[in-house]
Amino acid sequence: MATVITSECINCGACEPECPNTAIYQGGVEWELNGATHPAIAADIFYIVPEKCTECVGFHDHEACAAVCPVDCCVPDPKIPETEAVLMARARELHPESAFPEDFPSRFKKEGVVAPAPAAAEQPAPAPAAAPASQAVSTPPAAAPAAPESTLSLPAIEEWEVPIECFRCHGTYAVAFRHFRSGVVFNCPFCTGSYVVTTSMHGHVSRALREFHSRWAADFERFQERRQRELAAFEERQRGLLESFNESLKAASHEFRPPGAPRKRAWIFG
């Protein structure tokens, strides 16, 4: 699908030079295609022309405008769904002088958009016949399912959303840490107030993120090691209980004589 710039745009202009198709225009500026000009799609914020957008297929394995946007307002437009083939054909039409390789970069390949074909339904296997009692005793039970993995995860440091509180309107917005660099100016999406990242602020946030990441990883590593030790001890105890129980069942087969079992013949005088 094509990309669209939402109303959260702060008019920073970072996305415009990144577009390989010149599909991004400033608000109020007419857009051009094949020598013909057309009215602006938006008047107050930057906008993307759907007829020229290829989601950077053929040039990058990601959308360049979304990668540099400080407020993450460059998002896929659900109203214009388009396949990789359609976008690649548009790229070739917009750039007839370029020879795109067969393994051209595409976010579809990177994100694994193409889903694998569903597997054929398997026929249910017939139920196995009941095993003899002696075999059932010696067969150990099925292994317990593995413990579920943790659902907690942290984003990469460069992708971490750094919250910023506007000192004018006290509104809070977030920017990715990869854009949180010394000297970068951010504009509040609520009142357009500016915020300049200082060297000391960048250093403090960078150290805090890296220290937190290190502590988080170390805590999870220690927990996993402790869980492995506890699991090994538990399995050892359960294995001993299983062997003891099987021995008790084996002893029962000697105490109770089943019908038809050979008996010792008694002496004639008793």
TAJODA-V666719 format. One record per backbone hydrogen bond with DSSP energy under -1.0 kcal/mol. CO is the residue of the C=O (numbers start at 1). NH is the residue of the N-H. E is the energy in kcal/mol with one decimal. If there is no record, write none. Layout:
# TAJODA-V666719
CO|NH|E + CO|NH|E
This chain:
# TAJODA-V666719
2|77|-3.7 + 4|75|-2.3 + 6|9|-1.5 + 23|49|-2.7 + 25|47|-2.5 + 26|29|-2.2 + 31|38|-2.6 + 33|36|-1.7 + 36|33|-2.4 + 38|31|-1.4 + 42|28|-3.0 + 47|25|-2.5 + 49|52|-1.5 + 54|57|-2.2 + 56|59|-2.1 + 56|60|-2.8 + 63|67|-1.7 + 64|68|-1.2 + 65|69|-1.1 + 73|6|-2.5 + 75|4|-3.1 + 77|80|-1.6 + 80|2|-1.5 + 83|87|-2.1 + 84|88|-2.6 + 85|89|-2.2 + 86|90|-1.8 + 87|91|-2.0 + 88|92|-2.2 + 89|93|-1.8 + 90|94|-2.5 + 91|95|-1.9 + 95|98|-1.6 + 105|58|-3.2 + 106|110|-1.7 + 107|111|-2.6 + 108|113|-2.2 + 132|136|-2.4 + 133|137|-1.7 + 134|138|-1.3 + 135|139|-1.1 + 157|160|-1.1 + 158|178|-2.0 + 160|177|-2.0 + 162|175|-1.8 + 164|173|-2.4 + 166|170|-1.4 + 171|166|-3.2 + 173|164|-3.5 + 175|162|-3.4 + 176|179|-1.9 + 179|181|-1.9 + 181|184|-2.1 + 184|197|-2.2 + 186|195|-2.4 + 188|192|-2.2 + 193|188|-3.5 + 195|186|-3.1 + 197|183|-3.3 + 198|202|-2.4 + 199|203|-2.4 + 200|204|-2.3 + 201|205|-2.4 + 202|206|-2.5 + 203|207|-2.4 + 204|208|-2.4 + 205|209|-2.4 + 206|210|-2.1 + 207|211|-2.6 + 208|212|-2.2 + 209|213|-2.4 + 210|214|-2.2 + 211|215|-2.5 + 212|216|-2.6 + 213|217|-2.5 + 214|218|-2.4 + 215|219|-2.6 + 216|220|-2.1 + 217|221|-2.0 + 218|222|-2.4 + 219|223|-2.1 + 220|224|-2.4 + 221|225|-2.1 + 222|226|-2.3 + 223|227|-2.5 + 224|228|-2.1 + 225|229|-2.0 + 226|230|-2.4 + 227|231|-2.4 + 228|232|-2.3 + 229|233|-2.1 + 230|234|-2.3 + 231|235|-2.5 + 232|236|-1.8 + 233|237|-2.0 + 234|238|-2.5 + 235|239|-2.3 + 236|240|-1.9 + 237|241|-2.1 + 238|242|-2.3 + 239|243|-2.1 + 240|244|-2.3 + 241|245|-2.3 + 242|246|-2.3 + 243|247|-1.9 + 244|248|-1.7 + 245|249|-2.0 + 246|250|-2.1 + 247|251|-2.1 + 248|252|-1.5 + 249|253|-1.1 + 251|254|-1.0 + 251|255|-1.3 + 252|256|-1.8 + 258|261|-1.6 + 267|270|-2.2
